[in-house]
Amino acid sequence: MTVECITCDRLQLRKVPAMAKQGLGGCELKPRAGVFVSITFPRECAKHNHASEKTVTARRAWVSKVKP
């Protein structure tokens, strides 16, 4: 299944705000320090857990404001 990490409840943006402003986030499935994923790149992920629509909408609104 092709997904975007921005729609997953495993995505962590608040823990890495400087990276989030660059369009990157942490993933609970990749808990190592310094490992980030693009939040909008389409990827195959069998462990994707869809976040609530409210969460996804809020994330997209925030990203559109802060990402250059």
C-alpha positions as CSV (number, residue, x, y, z in Angstrom):
1,M,0.0,0.0,0.0
2,T,1.4,3.4,-1.0
3,V,1.1,6.0,1.8
4,E,2.5,9.2,3.1
5,C,3.9,9.4,6.6
6,I,1.9,12.6,7.4
7,T,-1.2,10.4,7.5
8,C,0.3,7.9,10.0
9,D,-0.2,8.0,13.8
10,R,3.4,6.7,14.2
11,L,4.8,10.0,12.8
12,Q,6.5,12.2,15.4
13,L,6.8,15.9,14.6
14,R,6.8,17.5,18.0
15,K,9.9,15.7,19.2
16,V,11.9,17.1,16.3
17,P,10.5,20.5,15.5
18,A,13.5,21.7,13.6
19,M,13.4,18.7,11.3
20,A,9.6,19.0,10.9
21,K,10.0,22.5,9.5
22,Q,12.2,20.9,6.8
23,G,9.4,18.3,6.0
24,L,10.9,15.4,8.0
25,G,9.7,13.6,11.0
26,G,10.5,10.7,13.3
27,C,8.9,7.3,13.0
28,E,8.2,5.0,15.9
29,L,9.3,2.1,13.7
30,K,12.7,3.8,13.3
31,P,13.6,4.8,16.9
32,R,17.3,5.6,16.3
33,A,18.5,9.1,16.9
34,G,19.1,11.1,13.7
35,V,16.9,8.9,11.5
36,F,14.1,10.8,9.9
37,V,11.5,10.2,7.1
38,S,10.0,12.5,4.6
39,I,6.5,13.3,5.7
40,T,5.0,13.6,2.2
41,F,7.0,11.2,0.1
42,P,4.8,8.3,-1.2
43,R,6.2,5.1,0.2
44,E,5.3,1.4,0.8
45,C,4.7,0.7,4.4
46,A,2.9,-2.4,5.6
47,K,2.8,-1.1,9.2
48,H,1.1,2.2,8.4
49,N,-1.6,3.1,11.0
50,H,-3.9,5.9,9.6
51,A,-4.2,8.8,12.0
52,S,-7.5,10.6,12.6
53,E,-8.7,13.0,9.9
54,K,-8.5,15.8,12.5
55,T,-4.8,15.0,13.1
56,V,-3.9,14.7,9.4
57,T,-5.7,18.0,8.6
58,A,-3.9,19.8,11.5
59,R,-0.5,18.4,10.3
60,R,-1.1,19.5,6.7
61,A,-2.1,23.0,7.8
62,W,0.9,23.4,10.0
63,V,3.3,22.1,7.3
64,S,1.9,24.5,4.8
65,K,2.6,27.4,7.1
66,V,6.2,26.5,8.2
67,K,7.7,24.6,5.2
68,P,9.6,26.9,2.9
